[in-house]
Amino acid sequence: MAERLALEKLAYLEFLRLLEASHFESQRTGQAFYNHFDLHRLSDQQALAGLYAADGRQAIKLIECMFDIE
């Protein structure tokens, strides 16, 4: 993934709210983000593999590095 993807700030904040409310309790943080934003539709899945497997703070750091939250 050469360039960062754009993500609407309100959508990201809503994801964080759901995460905090244990809406995704059976999923890792990165897995929940991947599924919530339907990232399976993107063609560069290799770049997303590490995100899908990440959990907690590591996943949040990856998200903030991979996406421009605007």
C-alpha positions in Angstrom: 0.0 0.0 0.0 2.1 2.9 -1.3 -0.2 5.7 -0.5 -2.3 6.2 2.6 -6.0 5.7 2.4 -8.4 8.4 3.5 -10.9 7.7 6.4 -13.5 10.1 7.6 -12.8 11.1 11.2 -16.4 10.7 12.3 -16.5 7.1 11.0 -13.2 6.4 12.8 -14.5 7.9 16.0 -17.7 5.8 15.7 -15.6 2.7 15.3 -13.6 3.6 18.4 -16.9 4.2 20.3 -18.1 0.7 19.3 -14.8 -0.8 20.2 -14.9 0.8 23.7 -18.4 -0.5 24.1 -17.2 -4.0 23.5 -19.3 -4.3 20.3 -16.5 -6.3 18.7 -15.5 -8.4 21.8 -14.9 -11.6 19.9 -12.5 -10.0 17.4 -9.0 -8.6 17.6 -8.9 -4.8 17.2 -7.4 -4.9 13.7 -9.9 -7.7 12.6 -12.8 -5.6 13.9 -11.5 -2.5 11.9 -11.0 -4.6 8.8 -14.6 -6.0 9.0 -16.3 -2.8 10.1 -14.9 -0.9 7.1 -15.3 -3.8 4.6 -11.6 -3.7 3.8 -11.9 -7.0 2.0 -13.0 -4.9 -1.0 -9.6 -3.4 -1.4 -7.2 -5.0 -3.9 -4.0 -4.7 -1.9 -4.8 -7.3 0.8 -1.1 -8.1 1.5 -0.6 -4.7 3.1 -3.7 -5.2 5.3 -2.6 -8.7 6.6 -0.7 -7.2 9.5 -3.6 -5.0 10.4 -6.1 -7.9 10.4 -3.8 -9.8 12.8 -3.0 -6.9 15.1 -4.7 -6.3 18.5 -5.0 -3.4 20.9 -2.5 -0.5 20.8 -0.5 -2.2 18.0 -3.7 -2.2 15.8 -4.5 1.4 16.6 -0.9 2.5 15.7 -1.1 0.6 12.4 -4.5 2.2 11.5 -3.1 5.6 12.2 -0.1 4.9 10.1 -2.0 3.4 7.2 -4.9 5.8 7.0 -5.3 9.6 6.8 -8.0 10.3 9.3 -9.7 13.5 8.0 
